[in-house]
Amino acid sequence: MKNLQGLCPSREDDSFFKRLPDSIRIYCVGGAVRDFLLGKNFTDKDFLLVGADLEHFKKYRLKAVGKNFPVFLHPETNEELALARREKKHGIGYKGFIFFTGKDISLEEDLKRRDLTINAMAVDELGNLHDPFQGMKDLSCKSLKHVHTAFVEDPLRLIRLGRFLSQLNGFSVHDSTYKLCRQMVKEGEILTLSKERIWVELAKGLKAQKPINMVNFLLDCGAWEQITGSSEFDKKLCGFLKNLEVSKVSLEWIAAAVFQNFKVRNIHCKFPKAVVNAITVLNKSRISRKKYIDKFSNQKSQCDLILDIFETASLFRNPENLDDFLYVSFFNHPEHKTLLTDCFKFLSKDSLKPVIDCNQIRQAIKSEIRDYRLKRLKEFLITRIVS
């Protein structure tokens, strides 16, 4: 067992905790405990206060997080402070809960309402690990297992489960938990989630270490079809996600690559404008990119095809998209990515002012610019071949 002192809530070193009565017990809980035990880095700690009630938070005028949860922000660190609570399902979706807080609610009662055993551990002020649902065992087995059958009451947990699969390499979903996920899908609970909330979880998974694991899980349990309207996923995109180096491409373009074959308006997910724009670029340039790949060996048409890609992808207007666009468009053809990068950078250095000054008709300017770029591109490719 690792030394857990680094997770301990400290009254001596924390002026806010020092003011709390001794009857209130403070625990570090959730993701920080899980990640610490896995040897992973974590940014913030979440704290649970057992033996406290809302009056304590009102007394210290702490800032609340959200409207429906008894969660507040630490006045100095902005880390989350939660009251121990029970919950009862009273509606549909992840918001359909009534929460009960009070001094009499125990640590185990609070941990019992959490999603997975690996997220239901706590560390007290003395550095002791509290693990009533064998989360440590499941960490060792790399198993994602629900704490309680009430797991099915919150459909967001299914999407989060997919996200954890992309973040925690080598983990798998316990059979009993997988059955609950299938049950949630069958009952249509996924569609009760807000489109914004689904995006938040998908975004975290797509930018994690193994996004293909999340997509495969959502496909297998049926949630992918409810979100996208399709039970299939392009094999080429599977290859893209398997070999994806997330540090080399932005989230917006990863999402665009994944969802480019779907109609955005039919997806139960609220994409940021940047994702929608990237999807539009990929769709507009689809034909020109395919022609380029199919006819690349034809030297006569090569320049036209390259320029078609740049123009249909609006790269001259938005050169900042170059690297991301080429990464997701030519992930199976790295040699083309290098060539296209060199060609674009060469053309971008040329000033078009002389061409524009010689023409006053807009359509003529557009045609002259293309002719000029084709001429320069041919010169560049000849020089490149020779060198």
C-alpha positions as CSV (number, residue, x, y, z in Angstrom):
1,M,0.0,0.0,0.0
2,K,1.3,3.4,-0.9
3,N,1.9,6.1,1.7
4,L,-1.3,8.2,1.5
5,Q,0.0,11.2,3.5
6,G,0.0,13.3,0.3
7,L,-3.8,13.0,0.1
8,C,-4.5,13.7,3.7
9,P,-6.7,16.7,4.5
10,S,-4.6,18.8,6.9
11,R,-6.2,21.0,9.6
12,E,-2.9,22.3,10.6
13,D,-1.9,23.6,7.1
14,D,-5.4,24.7,6.0
15,S,-6.9,27.7,7.6
16,F,-10.5,26.8,6.5
17,F,-10.3,23.2,7.8
18,K,-8.8,24.5,11.0
19,R,-11.9,26.5,11.7
20,L,-14.2,23.4,11.4
21,P,-15.4,21.7,14.6
22,D,-13.6,18.5,15.6
23,S,-16.9,16.7,15.1
24,I,-16.7,17.2,11.4
25,R,-14.5,14.6,9.7
26,I,-12.7,15.5,6.5
27,Y,-11.9,13.0,3.7
28,C,-10.1,13.2,0.4
29,V,-12.4,11.3,-2.0
30,G,-12.9,10.3,-5.6
31,G,-10.6,10.7,-8.6
32,A,-7.6,12.0,-6.7
33,V,-7.5,8.9,-4.5
34,R,-7.9,6.6,-7.6
35,D,-5.3,8.4,-9.6
36,F,-2.8,8.5,-6.7
37,L,-3.1,4.8,-6.2
38,L,-2.6,4.2,-9.9
39,G,0.5,6.4,-9.9
40,K,-1.1,9.0,-12.1
41,N,-0.9,12.7,-11.8
42,F,-4.0,14.6,-10.6
43,T,-4.6,18.4,-10.5
44,D,-7.3,18.9,-7.8
45,K,-8.5,17.1,-4.7
46,D,-12.2,16.7,-3.8
47,F,-13.0,16.7,-0.1
48,L,-16.0,15.2,1.7
49,L,-17.2,16.5,5.0
50,V,-19.0,14.0,7.3
51,G,-20.9,15.3,10.3
52,A,-21.6,18.7,8.7
53,D,-24.8,20.2,7.5
54,L,-25.7,23.1,5.2
55,E,-25.6,25.6,8.1
56,H,-21.8,25.2,8.3
57,F,-21.5,26.3,4.6
58,K,-23.9,29.2,5.0
59,K,-21.9,30.3,8.1
60,Y,-18.6,30.5,6.1
61,R,-20.4,31.9,3.0
62,L,-18.8,29.5,0.6
63,K,-19.5,29.6,-3.1
64,A,-21.9,26.9,-4.2
65,V,-21.3,24.7,-7.3
66,G,-24.5,24.3,-9.3
67,K,-28.0,24.6,-8.0
68,N,-28.9,21.0,-7.2
69,F,-25.9,19.6,-5.3
70,P,-24.6,20.3,-1.8
71,V,-21.1,21.0,-3.2
72,F,-19.1,24.2,-2.5
73,L,-15.7,25.6,-3.3
74,H,-12.9,25.9,-0.8
75,P,-12.4,29.6,-0.1
76,E,-8.6,29.5,-0.8
77,T,-7.9,26.6,-3.1
78,N,-11.2,26.4,-5.0
79,E,-11.1,22.7,-4.5
80,E,-14.5,21.1,-4.1
81,L,-16.1,20.5,-0.7
82,A,-19.1,18.2,-0.5
83,L,-21.5,17.3,2.2
84,A,-22.0,13.6,2.9
85,R,-25.3,12.8,1.2
86,R,-27.8,10.2,0.3
87,E,-29.8,10.3,-2.9
88,K,-33.2,9.1,-4.2
89,K,-34.3,8.8,-7.8
90,H,-37.5,10.7,-8.5
91,G,-37.4,11.5,-12.2
92,I,-35.6,10.7,-15.4
93,G,-32.0,11.4,-16.5
94,Y,-29.0,12.3,-14.5
95,K,-30.8,15.3,-12.9
96,G,-33.7,13.2,-11.6
97,F,-32.5,12.9,-8.0
98,I,-33.4,14.2,-4.6
99,F,-30.5,14.6,-2.2
100,F,-30.5,14.3,1.5
101,T,-27.8,15.8,3.7
102,G,-27.2,15.9,7.4
103,K,-24.9,15.2,10.3
104,D,-26.1,11.6,10.6
105,I,-25.0,10.5,7.1
106,S,-22.0,8.2,7.3
107,L,-19.0,8.0,5.0
108,E,-20.1,4.6,3.7
109,E,-23.5,5.9,2.8
110,D,-22.0,8.7,0.8
111,L,-19.5,6.3,-1.0
112,K,-22.3,3.9,-1.8
113,R,-24.0,6.4,-4.1
114,R,-20.9,6.7,-6.3
115,D,-20.6,5.2,-9.7
116,L,-17.6,2.8,-9.6
117,T,-15.8,1.0,-6.8
118,I,-12.5,2.6,-7.9
119,N,-14.1,6.0,-7.3
120,A,-15.6,5.0,-4.0
121,M,-12.5,5.2,-1.8
122,A,-11.6,7.9,0.7
123,V,-8.5,8.9,2.7
124,D,-8.9,10.4,6.2
125,E,-6.9,13.0,8.1
126,L,-4.5,10.3,9.4
127,G,-3.8,8.9,6.0
128,N,-6.0,5.8,6.4
129,L,-7.7,4.4,3.3
130,H,-11.4,3.7,3.6
131,D,-12.5,1.2,0.9
132,P,-15.9,-0.4,1.8
133,F,-16.6,-1.6,-1.7
134,Q,-13.2,-3.2,-2.6
135,G,-12.1,-0.5,-5.0
136,M,-8.5,-1.3,-4.4
137,K,-9.1,-4.9,-5.5
138,D,-10.7,-3.7,-8.7
139,L,-7.9,-1.3,-9.3
140,S,-5.5,-4.2,-9.1
141,C,-7.7,-6.3,-11.5
142,K,-8.1,-3.3,-13.8
143,S,-11.9,-3.8,-13.5
144,L,-14.5,-1.1,-13.8
145,K,-17.3,-2.3,-11.6
146,H,-20.4,-0.5,-10.3
147,V,-20.8,0.1,-6.6
148,H,-24.6,-0.5,-6.4
149,T,-27.4,-1.5,-8.9
150,A,-28.6,2.1,-8.5
151,F,-25.9,2.7,-11.2
152,V,-28.7,2.4,-13.8
153,E,-30.5,5.4,-12.4
154,D,-28.0,7.8,-13.8
155,P,-27.4,7.3,-17.6
156,L,-24.5,9.8,-17.6
157,R,-22.5,7.0,-15.8
158,L,-22.6,4.9,-18.9
159,I,-20.9,7.7,-21.0
160,R,-18.4,8.3,-18.1
161,L,-17.6,4.6,-18.1
162,G,-16.6,4.9,-21.8
163,R,-14.5,7.9,-20.9
164,F,-12.7,6.0,-18.2
165,L,-11.9,3.2,-20.6
166,S,-10.1,5.7,-22.8
167,Q,-8.3,7.2,-19.9
168,L,-7.3,4.1,-17.9
169,N,-5.3,1.9,-20.2
170,G,-5.9,-1.8,-19.8
171,F,-9.1,-1.5,-17.9
172,S,-12.2,-3.4,-18.8
173,V,-15.9,-3.3,-17.8
174,H,-17.0,-5.9,-15.3
175,D,-19.7,-8.3,-16.8
176,S,-22.3,-7.3,-14.2
177,T,-21.8,-3.6,-14.9
178,Y,-21.9,-4.2,-18.7
179,K,-25.3,-5.9,-18.2
180,L,-26.6,-2.8,-16.4
181,C,-25.3,-0.6,-19.3
182,R,-27.3,-2.7,-21.8
183,Q,-30.3,-2.3,-19.6
184,M,-29.9,1.5,-19.6
185,V,-29.7,1.6,-23.3
186,K,-32.7,-0.7,-23.7
187,E,-34.8,1.6,-21.5
188,G,-33.8,4.7,-23.6
189,E,-32.2,6.6,-20.7
190,I,-29.3,7.8,-22.8
191,L,-31.6,10.2,-24.7
192,T,-32.7,11.8,-21.5
193,L,-29.2,13.3,-21.2
194,S,-28.6,16.8,-22.4
195,K,-26.6,17.1,-25.6
196,E,-24.2,19.5,-23.8
197,R,-23.4,16.9,-21.1
198,I,-22.8,14.1,-23.6
199,W,-20.3,16.3,-25.4
200,V,-18.4,17.1,-22.2
201,E,-17.8,13.4,-21.5
202,L,-17.1,12.4,-25.2
203,A,-14.6,15.3,-25.4
204,K,-12.7,14.0,-22.4
205,G,-12.6,10.5,-23.9
206,L,-11.5,11.7,-27.3
207,K,-8.6,13.6,-25.9
208,A,-7.5,10.7,-23.6
209,Q,-4.9,8.0,-24.2
210,K,-7.1,5.5,-26.0
211,P,-10.3,7.0,-27.5
212,I,-10.9,3.9,-29.5
213,N,-11.7,2.1,-26.3
214,M,-14.5,4.5,-25.5
215,V,-16.0,4.3,-29.0
216,N,-15.8,0.4,-29.0
217,F,-17.6,0.3,-25.7
218,L,-20.4,2.7,-26.7
219,L,-20.8,0.6,-29.9
220,D,-20.9,-2.7,-28.1
221,C,-23.5,-1.7,-25.5
222,G,-25.7,0.2,-28.0
223,A,-25.2,3.7,-26.7
224,W,-23.4,4.8,-29.9
225,E,-26.4,4.1,-32.0
226,Q,-28.7,6.1,-29.7
227,I,-26.2,9.0,-29.7
228,T,-25.4,9.0,-33.5
229,G,-28.3,7.1,-35.1
230,S,-25.9,4.5,-36.5
231,S,-24.7,1.2,-35.1
232,E,-21.6,1.2,-37.3
233,F,-18.2,2.9,-37.3
234,D,-15.9,3.3,-40.3
235,K,-13.0,0.8,-40.2
236,K,-10.6,3.4,-41.4
237,L,-11.6,5.7,-38.5
238,C,-11.0,2.8,-36.1
239,G,-7.5,2.7,-37.5
240,F,-7.2,6.4,-37.0
241,L,-8.2,6.3,-33.3
242,K,-6.0,3.2,-32.6
243,N,-2.9,5.0,-33.8
244,L,-3.9,8.5,-32.8
245,E,-1.2,10.6,-31.1
246,V,-3.6,13.0,-29.2
247,S,-0.8,15.4,-28.4
248,K,-0.3,16.2,-32.1
249,V,-3.9,17.2,-33.0
250,S,-6.6,19.4,-31.4
251,L,-9.7,18.0,-29.9
252,E,-11.9,19.8,-32.4
253,W,-10.3,18.0,-35.3
254,I,-10.3,14.6,-33.6
255,A,-14.0,15.0,-33.1
256,A,-14.4,16.2,-36.7
257,A,-12.7,13.1,-37.9
258,V,-14.8,10.8,-35.8
259,F,-18.2,12.4,-36.7
260,Q,-17.5,13.5,-40.3
261,N,-19.7,10.8,-41.8
262,F,-22.7,11.7,-39.6
263,K,-25.3,14.4,-40.1
264,V,-24.5,16.8,-37.2
265,R,-28.2,17.8,-36.7
266,N,-29.1,14.2,-36.1
267,I,-26.5,13.5,-33.4
268,H,-27.6,13.7,-29.8
269,C,-24.6,15.8,-28.9
270,K,-24.0,19.5,-28.8
271,F,-20.7,20.2,-30.6
272,P,-18.8,23.5,-30.2
273,K,-18.8,25.7,-33.3
274,A,-15.1,24.8,-33.9
275,V,-16.0,21.1,-34.3
276,V,-18.9,21.9,-36.7
277,N,-16.6,24.1,-38.8
278,A,-14.0,21.3,-38.9
279,I,-16.6,18.7,-40.0
280,T,-17.7,21.1,-42.7
281,V,-14.1,21.5,-44.0
282,L,-13.6,17.7,-44.1
283,N,-16.8,17.2,-46.0
284,K,-16.2,20.0,-48.5
285,S,-12.7,18.7,-49.2
286,R,-13.6,15.0,-49.3
287,I,-13.8,14.6,-53.1
288,S,-10.6,16.6,-53.8
289,R,-8.7,14.5,-51.2
290,K,-9.9,11.2,-52.7
291,K,-9.0,12.3,-56.2
292,Y,-5.5,13.3,-55.0
293,I,-4.9,9.9,-53.4
294,D,-6.3,8.0,-56.4
295,K,-4.4,10.0,-59.0
296,F,-1.3,11.0,-57.2
297,S,1.0,9.2,-59.6
298,N,-0.2,11.4,-62.5
299,Q,2.3,14.2,-62.4
300,K,0.3,16.3,-64.9
301,S,-2.7,16.6,-62.6
302,Q,-0.8,16.6,-59.3
303,C,-0.6,20.4,-59.0
304,D,-4.3,20.9,-59.8
305,L,-5.3,18.2,-57.2
306,I,-3.1,19.7,-54.5
307,L,-4.5,23.2,-55.1
308,D,-8.0,21.8,-55.1
309,I,-7.4,20.4,-51.6
310,F,-6.1,23.7,-50.3
311,E,-9.0,25.6,-51.8
312,T,-11.8,23.3,-50.8
313,A,-10.4,23.1,-47.2
314,S,-10.2,26.9,-47.1
315,L,-6.6,26.7,-45.9
316,F,-5.4,29.9,-47.6
317,R,-8.1,31.7,-45.5
318,N,-7.4,29.6,-42.4
319,P,-3.8,28.6,-42.5
320,E,-3.9,27.8,-38.7
321,N,-5.9,24.7,-39.6
322,L,-3.1,23.2,-41.8
323,D,-1.5,20.8,-39.4
324,D,-4.7,19.5,-37.9
325,F,-6.4,19.1,-41.3
326,L,-3.6,17.2,-42.8
327,Y,-3.2,15.0,-39.7
328,V,-6.8,13.8,-39.8
329,S,-7.1,13.7,-43.6
330,F,-3.9,11.8,-44.4
331,F,-3.3,9.7,-41.3
332,N,-2.8,6.7,-43.6
333,H,-0.5,8.6,-45.9
334,P,2.2,10.4,-44.0
335,E,4.3,10.9,-47.1
336,H,1.5,13.0,-48.6
337,K,1.1,15.0,-45.4
338,T,4.8,16.0,-45.6
339,L,4.5,16.9,-49.3
340,L,1.3,18.9,-48.9
341,T,2.8,20.8,-45.9
342,D,5.8,21.8,-47.9
343,C,3.7,22.9,-50.9
344,F,1.4,25.0,-48.8
345,K,4.2,26.7,-46.9
346,F,5.9,27.5,-50.2
347,L,2.7,29.0,-51.7
348,S,2.0,30.9,-48.5
349,K,5.3,32.8,-48.8
350,D,4.3,34.3,-52.2
351,S,2.7,37.7,-52.2
352,L,-0.4,37.9,-54.4
353,K,-0.5,41.7,-54.5
354,P,1.0,42.0,-58.1
355,V,-1.7,39.6,-59.4
356,I,-4.5,41.5,-57.6
357,D,-3.2,44.9,-58.8
358,C,-3.4,43.8,-62.4
359,N,-7.0,42.7,-62.2
360,Q,-10.1,44.7,-61.0
361,I,-12.8,42.1,-61.8
362,R,-13.3,39.8,-58.9
363,Q,-13.8,36.6,-60.9
364,A,-10.8,37.4,-63.0
365,I,-8.7,37.9,-59.9
366,K,-9.8,34.5,-58.5
367,S,-8.8,32.8,-61.8
368,E,-5.5,34.6,-62.1
369,I,-4.6,33.7,-58.5
370,R,-5.2,30.1,-59.2
371,D,-3.2,30.2,-62.4
372,Y,-0.3,31.9,-60.6
373,R,-0.4,29.4,-57.8
374,L,-0.4,26.5,-60.2
375,K,2.6,27.9,-62.0
376,R,4.5,28.4,-58.8
377,L,3.5,25.0,-57.5
378,K,4.9,23.3,-60.6
379,E,8.2,25.2,-60.3
380,F,8.4,24.1,-56.6
381,L,7.7,20.4,-57.3
382,I,10.3,20.3,-60.1
383,T,12.8,21.9,-57.7
384,R,11.8,19.4,-55.0
385,I,12.2,16.4,-57.2
386,V,15.6,17.6,-58.4
387,S,16.9,18.2,-54.9
